[in-house]
Amino acid sequence: MNKCDLYQVEGDKINRKNPFCPRCSSGVFLADHGDRYACGKCGYTEWKSKD
């Protein structure tokens, strides 16, 4: 996956598809694993809600 795949362009706005890691700060994305987001750098895991 390329870094450009983590963004979506809508008109004149750029949106991130995945959230940033709250521990590692901006620039480090959380990987989307279906049921959770995980950081490959520090190991932080954020579970998705089952709504």
NORGI-V169879 format. One record per residue. PHI is phi in degrees with one decimal (999 if undefined). Layout:
PHI / PHI
This chain:
999 / -89.5 / -62.0 / -67.5 / -73.7 / -87.6 / -122.6 / -131.4 / -99.7 / -127.5 / 65.8 / -105.6 / -115.4 / -115.1 / -115.8 / -80.2 / -85.3 / -114.0 / -76.2 / -81.1 / -73.7 / -71.0 / -84.4 / -88.5 / 80.1 / -61.0 / 102.2 / -110.1 / -84.2 / -86.8 / -80.2 / -90.5 / -111.8 / 85.1 / -99.7 / -157.5 / -108.1 / -137.3 / -95.9 / -78.8 / -87.8 / -112.2 / 90.7 / -59.6 / -127.4 / -126.3 / -78.8 / -81.6 / -75.6 / -98.4 / -75.2
